[in-house]
Amino acid sequence: MSPHMHVASQSWQVSALLSLTVGCTALAYLAGWRRLRSTSSHVIHAWHLASCLLGLFLIWIAVASPVAALDAQWLTAHMAKHLLLMTIAPPLVLMGMPLLALWHALPRPVANAVIGPLFRRLPEQRLGRELGLLAVCWIASTATIVGWHVPAVFAVGMRSAPWHTVEQASFVATGFLFWWPIVRPWPPVTAWPRWSLVLYLFLATLPCDVLSGFLVFSERVAYPAYLSAAPHGEMSALADQQMAGALMWTCVTIVYLVAGTILSTRLLSAPSVHDGFTSWAPATHVVTRRDSPRVEGIW
């Protein structure tokens, strides 16, 4: 049994906990979405719900479903997990406006007494804007991608269940951080020039292209653990590695190209200070009103 297979066989408790966490998050989001729809239907729509739940479902597939155990045998499956956790699921969740829905899912006394004041305070608002700093987001995501694919670091995650959990958590966290300034569910306004977001996406493809190119064109297996896991020896492991690199290359290129096209279209069509994916004028108008106890204090 390979080290990674041993890790997978020992981590069912973690999978159960992650399944419970994702399930509870989905139920809380659904409760907040329904409560918000019952008061201000034009703030959040059915497609927000579908987007967020789909993103949460993809996270569950990557970290807690039976399919997640396939990364013990195939680097391609391991790469697919990374892409789901960092490239595909986070923007789907963020486009569902999760902060707004989850805030409304909380009991009203808790939301008004604890969460509401936190969002209204200027230091927290400045912190929210700091999270949108493009350089910080780019460095964090790049360091995660490159760092965990260094063979020595990769081997640690395959041998240790705790470190494997840390690896997956870091991909989720930096995935949300990376997509935050693009989707921007909060704050809705930024001082950054809008064209910088297109450049931000372009620069983000570079480390992915280098890594995927290395995996595709390398003549040796970069991660020896898959030599014993692969059923047909080194050539199968090498082909698996090349497939993983091609998957990363293709997926990142398509997703970033689509996001860049959307941003470029908005940049050229209608100048506005609200240039994120979820920054629509009707929603911004409603959530900034002070006369509604259900929506005030968020943005």
Order of alpha helices (4+ residues) and beta strands (2+ residues): alpha-alpha-alpha-alpha-alpha-alpha-alpha-alpha-alpha-alpha-alpha-alpha-alpha-alpha-alpha
